[in-house]
């Protein structure tokens, strides 16, 4: 039976890498963030309050389309970042920062909540949880110029929103991965451990936990 898994997590946590590596291991298909030229982006950076709503509507539209296409995909697939994060994390953060007005944010939320009712949820969300120092280290390691100026307090505010969202997320099972402790690039055993936990979760285990001794053993494999 085909499965639809989404990988969620903050900037720099390693979502794309995990999607690619898990798909290679499991023989599934990776779906990465859709590449699309946001026509509002230049205006958004010039005047965030005037254009944040328009920019987020654009991103939401593309993410919803990608989710729908993935749900129709004939075989198992893993998605890099979910539609839920656009609304629950990034649009919410812009609202909290005052870049989206309350009236516009209410309209955005109503649109988002209405549309996701028509989308089948994933079979599993893998949530990569990492501290800000880990995020900053990984962002520096991948060397993208446009990410070098991301401040620690911005990543911290996103982390807080992620934790609040995942604590209340009930649309499908969640596997929380302790990304501070697991380095699936350096240690193949860590990737094997995550893949094993994913399969346990998809077969209906109520609680799947990464025990510290498992993590240590996996690093030695």
C-alpha positions as CSV (number, residue, x, y, z in Angstrom):
1,X,0.0,0.0,0.0
2,X,1.3,3.4,-0.9
3,X,2.3,5.9,1.8
4,X,2.5,9.7,1.9
5,X,4.9,11.1,4.4
6,X,5.8,14.8,5.0
7,X,9.0,16.0,6.7
8,X,8.6,19.1,8.8
9,X,11.1,21.3,10.6
10,X,12.8,24.7,10.9
11,X,15.2,26.3,8.4
12,X,18.5,24.3,8.2
13,X,17.4,21.3,10.2
14,X,18.0,18.9,7.4
15,X,14.6,18.2,5.8
16,X,15.7,18.0,2.2
17,X,18.7,15.7,3.1
18,X,16.5,13.4,5.1
19,X,13.9,13.2,2.3
20,X,16.5,12.4,-0.3
21,X,18.3,9.8,1.9
22,X,15.1,8.1,3.2
23,X,13.7,7.9,-0.4
24,X,16.9,6.3,-1.6
25,X,16.8,3.8,1.2
26,X,13.1,2.9,1.0
27,X,12.7,3.1,-2.8
28,X,10.2,5.9,-2.5
29,X,9.8,9.2,-4.5
30,X,11.0,12.5,-3.1
31,X,8.9,15.7,-3.5
32,X,10.8,18.8,-2.8
33,X,9.6,22.4,-2.3
34,X,8.1,23.6,-5.6
35,X,10.3,26.0,-7.5
36,X,8.2,29.0,-8.4
37,X,9.0,32.6,-9.0
38,X,6.9,34.5,-6.4
39,X,5.9,37.7,-8.2
40,X,5.3,39.5,-4.9
41,X,8.7,38.7,-3.3
42,X,10.6,41.9,-4.4
43,X,7.7,44.1,-3.2
44,X,7.5,42.1,0.0
45,X,11.1,42.8,0.9
46,X,10.6,46.5,0.1
47,X,7.4,46.8,2.2
48,X,6.5,43.7,4.2
49,X,3.3,45.0,5.8
50,X,1.9,45.9,2.4
51,X,2.8,42.7,0.6
52,X,3.1,39.9,3.2
53,X,-0.5,38.8,2.7
54,X,-0.2,38.6,-1.0
55,X,3.1,36.7,-0.8
56,X,1.8,34.2,1.6
57,X,-1.3,33.6,-0.5
58,X,1.0,32.8,-3.4
59,X,3.1,30.3,-1.4
60,X,-0.1,28.7,0.1
61,X,-1.5,28.2,-3.4
62,X,1.6,26.4,-4.7
63,X,1.9,24.3,-1.6
64,X,-1.8,23.2,-1.7
65,X,-1.3,22.3,-5.4
66,X,1.8,20.2,-4.6
67,X,0.0,18.5,-1.7
68,X,-2.9,17.6,-4.0
69,X,-0.6,16.2,-6.7
70,X,1.3,14.2,-4.1
71,X,-1.9,12.7,-2.7
72,X,-2.8,11.5,-6.2
73,X,0.7,10.1,-6.8
74,X,0.5,6.3,-7.5
75,X,3.3,5.2,-5.3
76,X,4.9,6.0,-1.9
77,X,6.4,9.4,-1.6
78,X,8.0,11.8,1.0
79,X,7.4,15.6,0.9
80,X,9.9,18.2,1.9
81,X,7.9,20.6,4.1
82,X,4.2,20.4,4.4
83,X,1.4,22.8,3.5
84,X,0.6,23.1,7.2
85,X,3.9,24.8,7.9
86,X,3.2,27.7,5.5
87,X,0.1,28.7,7.5
88,X,0.9,27.5,11.1
89,X,4.5,28.7,11.2
90,X,5.5,31.2,8.5
91,X,2.3,33.2,8.0
92,X,1.6,33.0,11.7
93,X,5.0,34.5,12.4
94,X,4.5,37.3,10.0
95,X,1.2,38.1,11.7
96,X,2.9,38.1,15.1
97,X,5.6,40.4,13.8
98,X,2.9,42.8,12.6
99,X,3.6,42.3,8.9
100,X,0.1,40.9,8.2
101,X,-2.9,42.9,9.5
102,X,-5.4,41.1,11.7
103,X,-8.2,41.3,9.1
104,X,-6.0,39.9,6.3
105,X,-4.7,37.2,8.6
106,X,-8.2,36.1,9.5
107,X,-9.1,35.9,5.8
108,X,-5.9,33.8,5.2
109,X,-6.7,31.4,8.1
110,X,-10.3,30.9,6.9
111,X,-9.1,30.1,3.4
112,X,-6.4,27.7,4.6
113,X,-8.7,25.9,7.0
114,X,-11.4,25.5,4.4
115,X,-9.0,24.2,1.7
116,X,-7.2,21.6,3.9
117,X,-10.6,20.0,4.6
118,X,-10.6,18.8,1.0
119,X,-7.0,17.5,1.1
120,X,-6.2,14.0,2.5
121,X,-3.7,14.3,5.3
122,X,-0.3,12.5,5.1
123,X,0.0,9.0,6.6
124,X,2.8,10.4,8.8
125,X,4.6,13.7,9.6
126,X,8.3,13.4,10.5
127,X,9.1,16.4,12.7
128,X,12.8,17.2,12.9
129,X,13.4,18.9,16.2
130,X,16.7,20.9,16.7
131,X,18.0,23.6,19.0
132,X,19.0,27.0,17.6
133,X,22.8,26.3,17.9
134,X,22.3,23.1,15.8
135,X,20.3,25.1,13.2
136,X,22.9,27.8,13.0
137,X,25.7,25.3,12.6
138,X,24.0,23.5,9.8
139,X,23.0,26.7,8.0
140,X,26.6,27.8,8.1
141,X,27.8,24.4,6.9
142,X,25.6,24.5,3.8
143,X,26.8,28.0,2.9
144,X,23.9,29.6,1.3
145,X,24.6,33.4,1.1
146,X,21.0,34.5,1.6
147,X,20.8,32.5,4.8
148,X,23.9,33.9,6.5
149,X,22.0,36.8,8.0
150,X,19.2,34.8,9.6
151,X,19.3,35.9,13.3
152,X,19.2,33.4,16.1
153,X,16.1,35.0,17.6
154,X,14.2,34.5,14.3
155,X,15.0,30.8,14.4
156,X,14.0,30.7,18.0
157,X,10.6,32.2,17.3
158,X,10.0,29.7,14.5
159,X,11.0,26.9,16.9
160,X,8.4,28.1,19.4
161,X,5.7,28.1,16.7
162,X,6.8,24.6,15.5
163,X,6.6,23.2,19.0
164,X,3.1,24.7,19.5
165,X,1.9,23.5,16.2
166,X,3.2,19.9,16.6
167,X,1.8,19.6,20.1
168,X,-1.7,20.3,18.8
169,X,-1.4,18.5,15.4
170,X,-3.9,15.7,15.2
171,X,-4.5,15.1,11.4
172,X,-2.1,12.1,11.3
173,X,0.6,10.4,13.4
174,X,3.8,12.3,14.2
175,X,7.3,11.0,14.5
176,X,9.5,13.5,16.4
177,X,13.2,13.0,15.5
178,X,15.8,14.5,17.9
179,X,17.9,16.1,15.2
180,X,20.5,17.5,17.8
181,X,21.5,13.9,18.5
182,X,21.1,12.2,15.1
183,X,23.4,12.9,12.2
184,X,22.1,10.7,9.4
185,X,24.7,12.2,7.0
186,X,27.7,11.2,9.1
187,X,26.3,8.0,10.5
188,X,24.5,5.5,8.3
189,X,23.2,3.8,11.4
190,X,21.2,6.9,12.3
191,X,19.5,6.8,9.0
192,X,18.7,3.1,9.5
193,X,17.3,3.9,12.9
194,X,15.0,6.7,11.6
195,X,13.8,4.4,8.7
196,X,13.0,1.7,11.3
197,X,11.0,4.1,13.5
198,X,9.2,5.4,10.4
199,X,8.1,1.9,9.5
200,X,7.1,1.2,13.1
201,X,4.9,4.3,13.1
202,X,3.3,3.5,9.7
203,X,2.4,0.0,10.9
204,X,0.5,1.4,13.8
205,X,2.7,1.5,16.9
206,X,1.2,3.9,19.4
207,X,4.4,5.4,20.7
208,X,7.8,5.3,19.0
209,X,10.7,6.7,21.0
210,X,14.3,7.3,20.2
211,X,16.1,5.8,23.2
212,X,19.5,7.3,24.0
213,X,21.2,3.9,23.9
214,X,19.7,3.2,20.4
215,X,21.2,6.5,19.1
216,X,24.6,5.6,20.5
217,X,24.5,2.1,19.1
218,X,23.3,3.4,15.7
219,X,26.3,5.8,15.5
220,X,28.6,2.8,15.9
221,X,27.0,0.8,13.0
